[in-house]
Amino acid sequence: MSTDVSSRVGLLEFLRRSHALQAQYIAGHASSSAPIHVLGNTSADLDSIISAITYSYFANGRVPSGKGRPHVPLINLIDVPSGSELRRLRPEFVTALWWATNTDISESANWQIDGHQAANFLRERLLTIMDLKALLREHERAEGGRLKEWNFDTTLVDWNALPLRSKDGKPGRGSIENLLDVHFDVVGCIDHHVDEDFVPPADSLPADNLRIVQPGPGSCTSLVVRELRSRGLWSDKPAADLYGAVGSVGPENAAAIYEAQVAKLALAAILIDTTNLTSEGKVTDVDRDAVAFLETKIEHGYSIHRSLQTAQHPQWSRNAFFDAIQSAKQNSLDFLTTEEILGRDYKEWMETSSTSGTSIRLGMCSVVKPISWLVEKASTSTSSTIRDQTKQLLSDIQDFSQTRELDVVAIMTAFVDANGQFQRELLVWSVNTEEGIQRLVRRFAEQSSKELELEDWTDGDKPTVAEEIRSILNSDTSSTTGWRHLWHQRDLAKSRKQVAPLLRKAIST
């Protein structure tokens, strides 16, 4: 495929054009071919969002080869619009985008991460599922209220199955909740989760589209980078000669700076998912190779910046970059409700029990704070006791589950404790009190306890408080409130990517 970079634009300009193109296409005014939507998973975490943007940037107008189509990244948030709400709920992404783009070729391109300007800035460049729905409804109103079904081609990143499969049985066709009048036809996939057998075989996909489903790498963005490189969409060669055109911003020099922007954004996802390449059991050679490639691109872009007479540019620091994004992610939870915290990094599956035929909806929440922190946050009253707070947390989890019509909910925490040690906790609750479903959840505990190295939860620094929390959160007999249990997970290498298949298997067999 062509590696020409002369027409490359900055990351922010690409996002602005993609957003505008989507609106034009829906209104019937687009002059180009139909876009391919690049869609991450329902957790809409950093890896999903950045995988979608990175792939879209380099595939745009170049895939398929010879007749490249526009690629539009979509953020998979069904009830969150871009703008101020996106900034509030995904501050680590906004921080990563700011670090990636705020030093541009011209100072006029810089933007502020806080305030009204940022909300408008994001609203003009980013598209969530809720935004897409609003555009579709606006078009319907303009057409006199006539309802229309839409078919969009899509490339999935960081997942490999749409939650609602098409009733017509067409392979790779499905839809997502809150957007049932849109049918997504999967034309490609890059993912690092267990294969759900939803994406059609590679030989039946349109030309030049990918079917890469490879469990293992810590970050899907690492796989995206690898595939872009292997297909010549992102060349290993520098976009500009460091010693040519010094002091001028020619197309190749501009391209080098633009590549550095995308490289920084991609690097953010990989570093967060692998804890700056230090997470034992998660980091693979795919991740290391991607980081090495991206840092080369970043250093090259910085060198070009320093060669320009008007540029004032600090030295690149990967650790400072990681710390800023990690801090934004961890501190953001202080300003969210319990339901927003649980829904912030959330995935859901529908399983069918092979013995009873019962359909079981499972939801899994990932949280970067300990259970004890969730307990303390559950009540804002200064007079609340630990018992009151723990009961309130249970009530909040139950409300969250009922809103999503869950039968089983699991909460996985991952955090660094006061001693600087990485920890994991796991709470599993059969909120559906039917005996058959409770039995399946207990089966998970029996089958997976050894593999995950599950131990009864406690807090050595506060044993009395821990006993109070444990006595309320644990309900180990079938009851009117459902079976539930809280553990420490001592196998720290297993994240939701490994735990979810174990729980899904237990409740579907």
DOMAR-18488 format. One record per residue (C-alpha): chain; residue number from 1; residue in three letters; x, y, z. Coordinates in nm, 3 decimals. Layout:
<atoms>
A/NUM/ALA/X/Y/Z
...
</atoms>
This chain:
<atoms>
A/1/MET/0.000/0.000/0.000
A/2/SER/0.109/0.358/-0.057
A/3/THR/0.316/0.520/0.216
A/4/ASP/0.287/0.873/0.071
A/5/VAL/0.269/1.123/0.356
A/6/SER/0.244/1.448/0.161
A/7/SER/-0.131/1.477/0.216
A/8/ARG/-0.126/1.382/0.584
A/9/VAL/-0.302/1.619/0.824
A/10/GLY/-0.270/1.674/1.197
A/11/LEU/-0.457/1.447/1.435
A/12/LEU/-0.700/1.717/1.545
A/13/GLU/-0.775/1.817/1.187
A/14/PHE/-0.835/1.453/1.098
A/15/LEU/-1.083/1.420/1.384
A/16/ARG/-1.260/1.742/1.283
A/17/ARG/-1.292/1.626/0.922
A/18/SER/-1.416/1.282/1.028
A/19/HIS/-1.683/1.437/1.248
A/20/ALA/-1.796/1.669/0.969
A/21/LEU/-1.796/1.387/0.714
A/22/GLN/-2.024/1.175/0.931
A/23/ALA/-2.279/1.456/0.956
A/24/GLN/-2.258/1.519/0.580
A/25/TYR/-2.302/1.150/0.500
A/26/ILE/-2.614/1.116/0.713
A/27/ALA/-2.759/1.432/0.557
A/28/GLY/-2.688/1.291/0.212
A/29/HIS/-2.436/1.561/0.122
A/30/ALA/-2.110/1.365/0.133
A/31/SER/-1.916/1.362/-0.192
A/32/SER/-1.702/1.062/-0.094
A/33/SER/-1.793/0.696/-0.059
A/34/ALA/-1.967/0.565/0.252
A/35/PRO/-1.741/0.572/0.557
A/36/ILE/-1.621/0.269/0.748
A/37/HIS/-1.689/0.319/1.118
A/38/VAL/-1.415/0.203/1.353
A/39/LEU/-1.576/0.103/1.681
A/40/GLY/-1.423/0.002/2.013
A/41/ASN/-1.593/-0.201/2.284
A/42/THR/-1.868/-0.096/2.523
A/43/SER/-1.632/-0.010/2.807
A/44/ALA/-1.504/0.281/2.594
A/45/ASP/-1.179/0.270/2.787
A/46/LEU/-0.854/0.428/2.678
A/47/ASP/-0.745/0.126/2.474
A/48/SER/-1.073/0.106/2.282
A/49/ILE/-1.096/0.476/2.203
A/50/ILE/-0.733/0.510/2.100
A/51/SER/-0.730/0.187/1.898
A/52/ALA/-1.023/0.325/1.696
A/53/ILE/-0.861/0.664/1.639
A/54/THR/-0.517/0.524/1.553
A/55/TYR/-0.648/0.272/1.302
A/56/SER/-0.886/0.527/1.148
A/57/TYR/-0.610/0.783/1.103
A/58/PHE/-0.386/0.557/0.895
A/59/ALA/-0.656/0.353/0.717
A/60/ASN/-0.850/0.663/0.616
A/61/GLY/-0.864/0.688/0.237
A/62/ARG/-0.617/0.400/0.201
A/63/VAL/-0.822/0.089/0.284
A/64/PRO/-0.917/-0.081/0.064
A/65/SER/-0.618/-0.011/-0.157
A/66/GLY/-0.694/0.149/-0.490
A/67/LYS/-1.030/0.272/-0.367
A/68/GLY/-0.975/0.388/-0.014
A/69/ARG/-1.280/0.477/0.193
A/70/PRO/-1.313/0.731/0.473
A/71/HIS/-1.271/0.585/0.822
A/72/VAL/-1.458/0.746/1.111
A/73/PRO/-1.371/0.657/1.474
A/74/LEU/-1.671/0.606/1.702
A/75/ILE/-1.656/0.611/2.083
A/76/ASN/-1.887/0.340/2.214
A/77/LEU/-2.079/0.540/2.473
A/78/ILE/-2.453/0.506/2.426
A/79/ASP/-2.555/0.765/2.686
A/80/VAL/-2.265/1.012/2.694
A/81/PRO/-2.225/1.292/2.437
A/82/SER/-1.888/1.433/2.342
A/83/GLY/-1.798/1.763/2.504
A/84/SER/-1.805/1.836/2.876
A/85/GLU/-1.956/1.499/2.976
A/86/LEU/-1.693/1.306/2.783
A/87/ARG/-1.423/1.514/2.949
A/88/ARG/-1.573/1.447/3.294
A/89/LEU/-1.616/1.072/3.246
A/90/ARG/-1.300/1.000/3.041
A/91/PRO/-1.045/1.255/3.166
A/92/GLU/-0.754/1.019/3.101
A/93/PHE/-0.840/1.017/2.730
A/94/VAL/-0.874/1.395/2.715
A/95/THR/-0.542/1.425/2.900
A/96/ALA/-0.376/1.188/2.653
A/97/LEU/-0.520/1.381/2.358
A/98/TRP/-0.395/1.709/2.506
A/99/TRP/-0.044/1.574/2.562
A/100/ALA/-0.043/1.431/2.211
A/101/THR/-0.158/1.741/2.026
A/102/ASN/-0.113/2.058/2.228
A/103/THR/0.228/2.138/2.081
A/104/ASP/0.145/2.179/1.716
A/105/ILE/0.319/2.341/1.422
A/106/SER/0.146/2.667/1.506
A/107/GLU/0.052/2.800/1.847
A/108/SER/-0.297/2.878/1.712
A/109/ALA/-0.368/2.505/1.707
A/110/ASN/-0.314/2.469/2.082
A/111/TRP/-0.614/2.416/2.307
A/112/GLN/-0.694/2.425/2.678
A/113/ILE/-0.785/2.108/2.860
A/114/ASP/-1.029/2.279/3.100
A/115/GLY/-1.321/2.514/3.060
A/116/HIS/-1.589/2.588/2.805
A/117/GLN/-1.344/2.597/2.516
A/118/ALA/-1.246/2.235/2.572
A/119/ALA/-1.609/2.119/2.568
A/120/ASN/-1.675/2.284/2.231
A/121/PHE/-1.338/2.167/2.101
A/122/LEU/-1.414/1.804/2.182
A/123/ARG/-1.773/1.828/2.058
A/124/GLU/-1.650/1.931/1.712
A/125/ARG/-1.397/1.648/1.683
A/126/LEU/-1.524/1.340/1.865
A/127/LEU/-1.829/1.127/1.799
A/128/THR/-1.994/0.898/2.052
A/129/ILE/-2.277/0.656/1.982
A/130/MET/-2.509/0.904/2.153
A/131/ASP/-2.389/1.177/1.914
A/132/LEU/-2.445/0.946/1.618
A/133/LYS/-2.798/0.874/1.735
A/134/ALA/-2.866/1.248/1.765
A/135/LEU/-2.746/1.303/1.407
A/136/LEU/-2.974/1.025/1.282
A/137/ARG/-3.276/1.164/1.467
A/138/GLU/-3.204/1.514/1.336
A/139/HIS/-3.201/1.377/0.982
A/140/GLU/-3.530/1.197/1.041
A/141/ARG/-3.692/1.520/1.162
A/142/ALA/-3.563/1.700/0.853
A/143/GLU/-3.723/1.425/0.643
A/144/GLY/-4.061/1.479/0.805
A/145/GLY/-4.022/1.222/1.080
A/146/ARG/-3.988/0.928/0.844
A/147/LEU/-3.802/0.647/1.017
A/148/LYS/-3.516/0.485/0.831
A/149/GLU/-3.299/0.182/0.892
A/150/TRP/-2.928/0.235/0.839
A/151/ASN/-2.652/-0.006/0.743
A/152/PHE/-2.299/0.095/0.837
A/153/ASP/-1.981/-0.096/0.759
A/154/THR/-1.762/-0.120/1.066
A/155/THR/-1.422/-0.238/1.179
A/156/LEU/-1.421/-0.363/1.538
A/157/VAL/-1.122/-0.288/1.759
A/158/ASP/-1.066/-0.420/2.113
A/159/TRP/-1.363/-0.658/2.081
A/160/ASN/-1.485/-0.905/1.823
A/161/ALA/-1.861/-0.940/1.864
A/162/LEU/-2.150/-0.696/1.856
A/163/PRO/-2.383/-0.743/2.156
A/164/LEU/-2.701/-0.792/1.950
A/165/ARG/-2.672/-1.032/1.659
A/166/SER/-2.882/-0.977/1.349
A/167/LYS/-3.207/-1.172/1.329
A/168/ASP/-3.148/-1.235/0.960
A/169/GLY/-2.848/-1.451/1.051
A/170/LYS/-2.604/-1.267/0.825
A/171/PRO/-2.248/-1.334/0.951
A/172/GLY/-2.089/-1.031/1.111
A/173/ARG/-2.408/-0.825/1.120
A/174/GLY/-2.546/-0.688/1.444
A/175/SER/-2.645/-0.381/1.640
A/176/ILE/-2.589/-0.216/1.975
A/177/GLU/-2.829/-0.110/2.245
A/178/ASN/-2.985/0.234/2.213
A/179/LEU/-2.925/0.225/1.836
A/180/LEU/-3.141/-0.062/1.719
A/181/ASP/-3.226/0.095/1.382
A/182/VAL/-2.860/0.081/1.277
A/183/HIS/-2.722/-0.247/1.144
A/184/PHE/-2.344/-0.272/1.160
A/185/ASP/-2.180/-0.503/0.907
A/186/VAL/-1.836/-0.602/1.030
A/187/VAL/-1.576/-0.571/0.752
A/188/GLY/-1.268/-0.605/0.974
A/189/CYS/-1.146/-0.665/1.326
A/190/ILE/-0.834/-0.622/1.541
A/191/ASP/-0.871/-0.757/1.893
A/192/HIS/-0.684/-0.922/2.180
A/193/HIS/-0.976/-1.103/2.348
A/194/VAL/-1.109/-1.458/2.313
A/195/ASP/-1.267/-1.512/1.971
A/196/GLU/-1.650/-1.500/1.992
A/197/ASP/-1.689/-1.645/1.638
A/198/PHE/-1.890/-1.342/1.528
A/199/VAL/-1.656/-1.182/1.274
A/200/PRO/-1.670/-1.360/0.935
A/201/PRO/-1.363/-1.558/0.822
A/202/ALA/-1.079/-1.349/0.680
A/203/ASP/-1.126/-1.482/0.327
A/204/SER/-1.487/-1.363/0.320
A/205/LEU/-1.410/-1.006/0.429
A/206/PRO/-1.373/-0.724/0.174
A/207/ALA/-1.027/-0.682/0.023
A/208/ASP/-0.751/-0.543/0.248
A/209/ASN/-0.962/-0.566/0.563
A/210/LEU/-0.822/-0.751/0.862
A/211/ARG/-0.938/-1.030/1.088
A/212/ILE/-0.684/-1.027/1.370
A/213/VAL/-0.810/-1.188/1.692
A/214/GLN/-0.506/-1.264/1.905
A/215/PRO/-0.540/-1.299/2.282
A/216/GLY/-0.220/-1.217/2.464
A/217/PRO/-0.093/-0.862/2.411
A/218/GLY/-0.158/-0.629/2.702
A/219/SER/-0.303/-0.362/2.476
A/220/CYS/-0.513/-0.383/2.161
A/221/THR/-0.341/-0.065/2.045
A/222/SER/-0.017/-0.266/2.028
A/223/LEU/-0.185/-0.502/1.780
A/224/VAL/-0.321/-0.208/1.581
A/225/VAL/0.029/-0.058/1.554
A/226/ARG/0.175/-0.393/1.448
A/227/GLU/-0.086/-0.445/1.177
A/228/LEU/-0.054/-0.090/1.044
A/229/ARG/0.321/-0.141/1.013
A/230/SER/0.301/-0.486/0.856
A/231/ARG/0.062/-0.361/0.588
A/232/GLY/0.263/-0.052/0.503
A/233/LEU/0.002/0.186/0.638
A/234/TRP/0.247/0.324/0.895
A/235/SER/0.600/0.307/0.764
A/236/ASP/0.904/0.237/0.980
A/237/LYS/1.090/0.492/0.769
A/238/PRO/1.103/0.852/0.898
A/239/ALA/0.843/1.078/0.744
A/240/ALA/1.112/1.343/0.692
A/241/ASP/1.488/1.371/0.663
A/242/LEU/1.610/1.521/0.989
A/243/TYR/1.877/1.716/0.805
A/244/GLY/1.661/1.847/0.522
A/245/ALA/1.449/2.161/0.508
A/246/VAL/1.562/2.279/0.851
A/247/GLY/1.361/2.581/0.954
A/248/SER/1.072/2.517/0.717
A/249/VAL/0.753/2.321/0.756
A/250/GLY/0.741/2.120/0.434
A/251/PRO/0.497/1.833/0.382
A/252/GLU/0.739/1.568/0.507
A/253/ASN/0.837/1.766/0.816
A/254/ALA/0.473/1.832/0.893
A/255/ALA/0.398/1.461/0.847
A/256/ALA/0.670/1.371/1.098
A/257/ILE/0.513/1.601/1.356
A/258/TYR/0.167/1.462/1.282
A/259/GLU/0.294/1.104/1.314
A/260/ALA/0.443/1.195/1.652
A/261/GLN/0.100/1.317/1.765
A/262/VAL/-0.067/0.987/1.679
A/263/ALA/0.229/0.797/1.824
A/264/LYS/0.190/0.973/2.159
A/265/LEU/-0.181/0.902/2.166
A/266/ALA/-0.125/0.534/2.082
A/267/LEU/0.151/0.511/2.340
A/268/ALA/-0.086/0.636/2.611
A/269/ALA/-0.314/0.334/2.575
A/270/ILE/-0.029/0.085/2.579
A/271/LEU/0.140/0.238/2.883
A/272/ILE/-0.181/0.252/3.085
A/273/ASP/-0.276/-0.107/2.998
A/274/THR/0.072/-0.238/3.086
A/275/THR/0.149/0.002/3.373
A/276/ASN/0.435/0.158/3.178
A/277/LEU/0.551/-0.187/3.059
A/278/THR/0.596/-0.310/3.418
A/279/SER/0.283/-0.524/3.460
A/280/GLU/0.405/-0.879/3.510
A/281/GLY/0.217/-1.129/3.297
A/282/LYS/0.052/-0.867/3.075
A/283/VAL/0.344/-0.727/2.875
A/284/THR/0.434/-0.916/2.558
A/285/ASP/0.684/-0.862/2.279
A/286/VAL/0.402/-0.712/2.072
A/287/ASP/0.367/-0.438/2.335
A/288/ARG/0.741/-0.380/2.365
A/289/ASP/0.787/-0.362/1.988
A/290/ALA/0.501/-0.115/1.957
A/291/VAL/0.642/0.109/2.230
A/292/ALA/0.988/0.109/2.071
A/293/PHE/0.840/0.201/1.732
A/294/LEU/0.617/0.473/1.877
A/295/GLU/0.896/0.632/2.079
A/296/THR/1.111/0.646/1.767
A/297/LYS/0.830/0.833/1.591
A/298/ILE/0.790/1.066/1.888
A/299/GLU/1.161/1.144/1.911
A/300/HIS/1.170/1.210/1.537
A/301/GLY/0.880/1.452/1.564
A/302/TYR/1.046/1.629/1.855
A/303/SER/1.367/1.661/1.656
A/304/ILE/1.177/1.827/1.373
A/305/HIS/1.017/2.065/1.622
A/306/ARG/1.353/2.160/1.764
A/307/SER/1.485/2.228/1.415
A/308/LEU/1.218/2.490/1.353
A/309/GLN/1.323/2.840/1.449
A/310/THR/0.996/2.931/1.617
A/311/ALA/0.947/2.608/1.806
A/312/GLN/0.990/2.586/2.181
A/313/HIS/0.974/2.221/2.274
A/314/PRO/1.069/2.032/2.591
A/315/GLN/1.246/1.698/2.593
A/316/TRP/1.030/1.389/2.563
A/317/SER/0.972/1.204/2.892
A/318/ARG/0.778/0.878/2.879
A/319/ASN/0.752/0.860/3.258
A/320/ALA/0.606/1.211/3.287
A/321/PHE/0.361/1.128/3.009
A/322/PHE/0.250/0.806/3.182
A/323/ASP/0.222/0.973/3.525
A/324/ALA/-0.001/1.251/3.391
A/325/ILE/-0.246/1.012/3.228
A/326/GLN/-0.245/0.764/3.516
A/327/SER/-0.313/1.046/3.762
A/328/ALA/-0.603/1.175/3.552
A/329/LYS/-0.754/0.827/3.543
A/330/GLN/-0.723/0.760/3.915
A/331/ASN/-0.830/1.104/4.039
A/332/SER/-1.132/1.126/3.811
A/333/LEU/-1.335/0.886/4.026
A/334/ASP/-1.351/1.140/4.308
A/335/PHE/-1.607/1.341/4.110
A/336/LEU/-1.830/1.056/3.993
A/337/THR/-2.129/0.885/4.150
A/338/THR/-2.106/0.516/4.239
A/339/GLU/-2.316/0.425/3.933
A/340/GLU/-2.088/0.630/3.707
A/341/ILE/-1.782/0.462/3.857
A/342/LEU/-1.927/0.116/3.796
A/343/GLY/-2.029/0.206/3.442
A/344/ARG/-1.705/0.380/3.354
A/345/ASP/-1.519/0.065/3.247
A/346/TYR/-1.800/-0.184/3.198
A/347/LYS/-1.863/-0.484/2.974
A/348/GLU/-2.166/-0.704/2.937
A/349/TRP/-2.248/-1.045/2.790
A/350/MET/-2.558/-1.257/2.741
A/351/GLU/-2.498/-1.626/2.811
A/352/THR/-2.729/-1.926/2.784
A/353/SER/-2.711/-2.207/3.038
A/354/SER/-2.658/-2.535/2.855
A/355/THR/-2.848/-2.726/3.124
A/356/SER/-3.156/-2.509/3.175
A/357/GLY/-3.160/-2.300/2.857
A/358/THR/-3.193/-1.989/3.070
A/359/SER/-3.052/-1.665/2.928
A/360/ILE/-2.824/-1.495/3.180
A/361/ARG/-2.702/-1.136/3.149
A/362/LEU/-2.359/-1.081/3.303
A/363/GLY/-2.199/-0.742/3.365
A/364/MET/-1.839/-0.681/3.475
A/365/CYS/-1.711/-0.351/3.613
A/366/SER/-1.343/-0.262/3.639
A/367/VAL/-1.247/-0.003/3.900
A/368/VAL/-0.905/0.144/3.980
A/369/LYS/-0.984/0.193/4.351
A/370/PRO/-1.022/-0.067/4.629
A/371/ILE/-1.352/-0.194/4.765
A/372/SER/-1.287/-0.006/5.090
A/373/TRP/-1.273/0.319/4.891
A/374/LEU/-1.606/0.237/4.723
A/375/VAL/-1.755/0.174/5.067
A/376/GLU/-1.636/0.511/5.197
A/377/LYS/-1.765/0.690/4.888
A/378/ALA/-2.107/0.527/4.899
A/379/SER/-2.239/0.774/5.155
A/380/THR/-2.168/1.147/5.177
A/381/SER/-2.303/1.176/5.530
A/382/THR/-2.030/1.239/5.787
A/383/SER/-2.234/1.054/6.050
A/384/SER/-2.262/0.731/5.849
A/385/THR/-2.108/0.421/6.001
A/386/ILE/-1.909/0.163/5.805
A/387/ARG/-2.214/-0.059/5.823
A/388/ASP/-2.434/0.215/5.675
A/389/GLN/-2.182/0.285/5.400
A/390/THR/-2.143/-0.082/5.307
A/391/LYS/-2.519/-0.130/5.288
A/392/GLN/-2.542/0.180/5.071
A/393/LEU/-2.278/0.038/4.837
A/394/LEU/-2.481/-0.283/4.807
A/395/SER/-2.789/-0.077/4.729
A/396/ASP/-2.597/0.122/4.464
A/397/ILE/-2.470/-0.198/4.301
A/398/GLN/-2.820/-0.342/4.302
A/399/ASP/-2.962/-0.026/4.142
A/400/PHE/-2.686/-0.037/3.880
A/401/SER/-2.767/-0.402/3.807
A/402/GLN/-3.142/-0.348/3.788
A/403/THR/-3.100/-0.058/3.545
A/404/ARG/-2.908/-0.291/3.313
A/405/GLU/-3.131/-0.592/3.387
A/406/LEU/-2.834/-0.798/3.503
A/407/ASP/-2.859/-1.144/3.649
A/408/VAL/-2.496/-1.153/3.761
A/409/VAL/-2.264/-0.862/3.833
A/410/ALA/-1.891/-0.874/3.902
A/411/ILE/-1.667/-0.592/4.020
A/412/MET/-1.293/-0.620/3.967
A/413/THR/-1.065/-0.370/4.137
A/414/ALA/-0.702/-0.307/4.049
A/415/PHE/-0.499/-0.056/4.249
A/416/VAL/-0.172/0.018/4.427
A/417/ASP/-0.201/-0.001/4.806
A/418/ALA/-0.045/0.225/5.069
A/419/ASN/0.271/0.012/5.063
A/420/GLY/0.315/0.056/4.689
A/421/GLN/0.200/-0.299/4.611
A/422/PHE/-0.033/-0.376/4.321
A/423/GLN/-0.352/-0.550/4.433
A/424/ARG/-0.665/-0.705/4.282
A/425/GLU/-1.005/-0.773/4.439
A/426/LEU/-1.310/-0.951/4.302
A/427/LEU/-1.674/-0.926/4.407
A/428/VAL/-1.928/-1.153/4.234
A/429/TRP/-2.301/-1.128/4.301
A/430/SER/-2.596/-1.326/4.168
A/431/VAL/-2.842/-1.038/4.182
A/432/ASN/-3.099/-1.267/4.024
A/433/THR/-3.207/-1.478/4.321
A/434/GLU/-3.325/-1.780/4.122
A/435/GLU/-3.161/-2.086/4.273
A/436/GLY/-3.036/-2.212/3.937
A/437/ILE/-2.845/-1.891/3.865
A/438/GLN/-2.705/-1.875/4.219
A/439/ARG/-2.581/-2.230/4.177
A/440/LEU/-2.398/-2.136/3.855
A/441/VAL/-2.226/-1.844/4.026
A/442/ARG/-2.117/-2.068/4.314
A/443/ARG/-1.978/-2.304/4.051
A/444/PHE/-1.752/-2.025/3.927
A/445/ALA/-1.611/-1.984/4.278
A/446/GLU/-1.549/-2.357/4.306
A/447/GLN/-1.393/-2.397/3.961
A/448/SER/-1.182/-2.082/3.947
A/449/SER/-1.070/-2.028/4.305
A/450/LYS/-0.741/-2.212/4.257
A/451/GLU/-0.663/-2.068/3.914
A/452/LEU/-0.722/-1.709/4.024
A/453/GLU/-0.573/-1.769/4.370
A/454/LEU/-0.882/-1.630/4.540
A/455/GLU/-0.857/-1.563/4.914
A/456/ASP/-1.120/-1.434/5.152
A/457/TRP/-1.104/-1.056/5.161
A/458/THR/-0.964/-0.873/5.461
A/459/ASP/-0.778/-0.556/5.551
A/460/GLY/-0.484/-0.615/5.781
A/461/ASP/-0.456/-0.247/5.873
A/462/LYS/-0.821/-0.225/5.980
A/463/PRO/-0.934/-0.574/6.085
A/464/THR/-1.247/-0.459/6.267
A/465/VAL/-1.364/-0.245/5.977
A/466/ALA/-1.280/-0.525/5.735
A/467/GLU/-1.488/-0.773/5.932
A/468/GLU/-1.785/-0.535/5.919
A/469/ILE/-1.753/-0.488/5.542
A/470/ARG/-1.702/-0.859/5.478
A/471/SER/-2.000/-0.964/5.689
A/472/ILE/-2.230/-0.743/5.480
A/473/LEU/-2.086/-0.796/5.133
A/474/ASN/-2.060/-1.174/5.166
A/475/SER/-2.377/-1.380/5.143
A/476/ASP/-2.264/-1.739/5.099
A/477/THR/-2.595/-1.917/5.122
A/478/SER/-2.885/-1.897/4.879
A/479/SER/-3.103/-1.616/4.999
A/480/THR/-3.354/-1.354/4.897
A/481/THR/-3.067/-1.117/4.819
A/482/GLY/-2.864/-1.359/4.605
A/483/TRP/-2.531/-1.534/4.654
A/484/ARG/-2.230/-1.303/4.662
A/485/HIS/-1.867/-1.312/4.775
A/486/LEU/-1.568/-1.081/4.796
A/487/TRP/-1.209/-1.202/4.752
A/488/HIS/-0.854/-1.088/4.717
A/489/GLN/-0.728/-1.213/4.383
A/490/ARG/-0.364/-1.310/4.433
A/491/ASP/-0.299/-1.398/4.068
A/492/LEU/-0.229/-1.039/3.971
A/493/ALA/-0.158/-1.122/3.608
A/494/LYS/-0.523/-1.203/3.535
A/495/SER/-0.734/-0.901/3.446
A/496/ARG/-1.093/-0.895/3.325
A/497/LYS/-0.971/-1.028/2.992
A/498/GLN/-0.887/-1.358/3.165
A/499/VAL/-1.147/-1.360/3.445
A/500/ALA/-1.451/-1.288/3.228
A/501/PRO/-1.416/-1.608/3.019
A/502/LEU/-1.398/-1.815/3.339
A/503/LEU/-1.716/-1.661/3.477
A/504/ARG/-1.893/-1.682/3.142
A/505/LYS/-1.801/-2.049/3.108
A/506/ALA/-1.925/-2.130/3.458
A/507/ILE/-2.268/-1.977/3.403
A/508/SER/-2.316/-2.115/3.052
A/509/THR/-2.240/-2.483/3.124
</atoms>
